[in-house]
Amino acid sequence: VITSSMLTVIPMMQKEHKTFGPDDWFEPTAETEAYTKSKVLAEKSAWDFVNSLPAEDKFELVTVLPGLVIGPLIHGDGCSSQKLITNIVTGKIPGYYPISLQIVDVRDVAKAHLLALYAPANKRYICSAGTIPAVYMGKVITDNFGKFGYPIPAVPEVLPATAYDVDYTRTKEELKIDFRPIDSGIVDMVYSLI
């Protein structure tokens, strides 16, 4: 079981409204930032390696594709989602961006990895509780922590629609996972930061 990323499926700044699934691949360009490119190239290399082996040497491979990981932290800093939420809470960046995000609780990512050990092999599994407009994260933080005096920038009253849809059928049917609510993961992450 390999941890990959939703970035291997959906580009960060997806603008065209369409439905993505676990068999879709994002094709990096020269303009694609290094983190996304590394995720795509690493996962494709794993699949290419397994597929290039002689039949007697092949082994099973499963990849788990988490979105932006939220939830309680066991360490103080380092992950990109922690930095993003810290910057929203401290007012360094606005609580919204004109993008949509796949969001998943870290506890569900761990559970998905365990379940993937027993899942049908040679498949990719999207690991996400859902798609939200990025502004929704700012709204949850504002609603739950603005009253404590954190300098969270205001977010719009009307939330935009998400830029795309994701087909979670394979994950729900084969891993049989019930994802935690997005709001609680965001709140738990902020509480672990303060």
C-alpha positions in Angstrom: 0.0 0.0 0.0 1.5 3.3 -1.1 0.4 6.8 0.0 -0.1 9.0 -3.0 -2.2 12.1 -3.4 -5.4 13.5 -4.9 -3.1 15.8 -6.8 -2.3 12.8 -9.0 -5.9 12.9 -10.1 -7.1 16.6 -10.0 -4.9 19.6 -10.7 -4.8 22.2 -7.9 -6.4 25.0 -9.9 -9.0 22.9 -11.7 -11.4 25.2 -13.5 -13.3 23.0 -15.9 -16.3 21.4 -14.2 -16.1 17.6 -14.6 -16.2 14.4 -12.6 -12.9 12.8 -11.7 -12.4 9.2 -10.5 -9.6 7.0 -9.3 -8.6 6.0 -12.9 -8.0 9.6 -13.9 -4.4 11.0 -14.0 -3.3 14.6 -13.9 -0.6 15.2 -16.5 2.0 17.7 -15.2 3.3 20.4 -17.5 6.4 22.5 -17.3 4.4 25.0 -15.1 3.3 22.4 -12.6 4.8 23.0 -9.2 7.3 20.6 -7.9 5.2 19.0 -5.1 2.4 18.0 -7.4 4.8 16.8 -10.1 6.7 14.7 -7.6 3.5 13.0 -6.4 2.4 12.1 -10.0 5.8 10.9 -11.1 6.3 8.8 -7.9 3.0 7.0 -8.2 3.4 6.4 -11.9 6.9 5.1 -11.3 5.5 2.6 -8.8 2.9 1.3 -11.2 5.4 1.2 -14.1 7.8 -0.8 -12.0 5.2 -3.4 -11.0 3.9 -3.6 -14.5 7.4 -4.1 -16.0 8.1 -7.2 -13.8 8.0 -10.7 -15.2 4.8 -12.5 -14.2 6.6 -14.6 -11.6 8.0 -11.5 -9.9 4.9 -9.3 -9.9 3.3 -8.3 -6.6 0.1 -6.6 -5.6 0.0 -2.8 -5.4 -2.7 -0.5 -4.0 -2.4 3.3 -3.7 -4.4 5.6 -1.4 -5.0 9.1 -2.7 -5.8 11.5 0.2 -6.9 15.0 -0.3 -5.8 17.8 2.0 -5.3 16.1 5.3 -6.9 17.7 8.4 -7.5 16.5 12.0 -5.5 16.4 15.2 -1.8 16.7 14.9 0.8 14.6 16.7 3.6 17.1 16.1 3.8 20.9 15.9 4.6 21.7 12.4 5.7 20.5 9.0 2.7 19.4 7.0 1.2 21.6 4.3 -2.4 21.5 5.7 -1.2 22.5 9.1 0.6 25.5 7.6 -2.5 26.5 5.6 -4.7 26.3 8.7 -2.2 28.1 10.9 -2.0 30.9 8.3 -5.8 31.3 8.2 -6.1 31.3 12.0 -3.4 33.9 12.5 -4.7 36.1 9.7 -1.6 35.8 7.5 -3.8 34.7 4.6 -7.5 35.1 3.9 -9.8 32.3 4.9 -10.7 31.7 1.2 -9.2 30.9 -2.2 -10.9 30.6 -5.5 -10.3 26.8 -5.6 -12.0 23.6 -4.5 -10.3 21.1 -2.2 -10.6 17.4 -1.4 -10.6 17.1 2.4 -10.0 14.1 4.6 -9.4 13.5 8.3 -6.0 12.0 9.2 -7.7 9.3 11.2 -9.6 8.2 8.1 -6.4 8.2 6.0 -4.9 5.8 8.6 -8.0 3.6 8.5 -8.0 3.6 4.6 -4.5 2.3 4.6 -5.4 -0.6 6.9 -8.5 -1.4 4.9 -6.5 -1.2 1.6 -4.4 -4.1 2.8 -7.5 -6.3 2.3 -8.9 -4.6 -0.7 -8.9 -5.8 -4.3 -5.3 -5.4 -5.5 -3.8 -3.2 -8.2 -6.2 -0.3 -7.7 -6.2 3.3 -6.7 -8.5 4.5 -3.9 -9.6 8.1 -3.4 -9.4 9.0 0.2 -11.6 12.1 0.8 -14.7 13.0 2.8 -15.7 15.3 0.0 -15.1 18.3 -2.1 -15.5 21.8 -0.6 -14.8 25.3 -1.9 -11.7 26.5 0.0 -13.7 29.3 1.5 -15.7 26.7 3.5 -12.6 25.9 5.5 -12.3 29.6 6.4 -16.0 29.7 7.4 -15.7 26.7 9.7 -12.6 28.3 11.4 -14.3 31.7 11.7 -17.5 30.2 13.1 -15.7 28.1 15.7 -12.7 30.3 16.6 -13.4 33.9 15.6 -15.1 34.4 19.0 -11.7 33.8 20.7 -10.2 36.8 19.1 -8.1 35.2 16.4 -7.5 37.7 13.5 -9.3 35.5 11.0 -10.1 37.4 7.8 -13.8 37.6 6.9 -15.2 35.1 4.5 -18.1 35.7 2.1 -21.6 34.9 3.3 -22.5 33.0 0.1 -20.2 30.1 -0.5 -19.2 29.3 -4.1 -20.0 26.0 -5.8 -17.2 23.5 -6.0 -15.2 23.4 -9.3 -15.5 19.7 -9.9 -17.1 16.4 -8.7 -15.4 13.2 -7.6 -16.6 9.7 -8.0 -16.0 7.9 -4.6 -17.8 4.7 -5.6 -14.8 2.4 -5.6 -13.6 3.6 -2.2 -17.1 3.3 -0.6 -17.9 -0.1 -2.1 -14.5 -1.8 -1.7 -13.0 -0.2 1.4 -16.4 0.3 3.0 -15.2 3.4 4.8 -17.4 6.0 6.4 -15.5 9.3 6.4 -15.7 11.7 9.4 -17.4 15.0 8.9 -15.2 17.7 7.4 -16.1 20.3 10.0 -15.0 18.2 12.9 -11.6 17.5 11.3 -11.0 21.2 10.7 -12.0 22.1 14.3 -9.9 19.2 15.8 -6.9 20.4 13.8 -7.2 24.0 15.0 -7.7 22.9 18.6 -4.5 20.8 18.3 -2.7 24.0 17.1 -3.8 26.4 19.9 
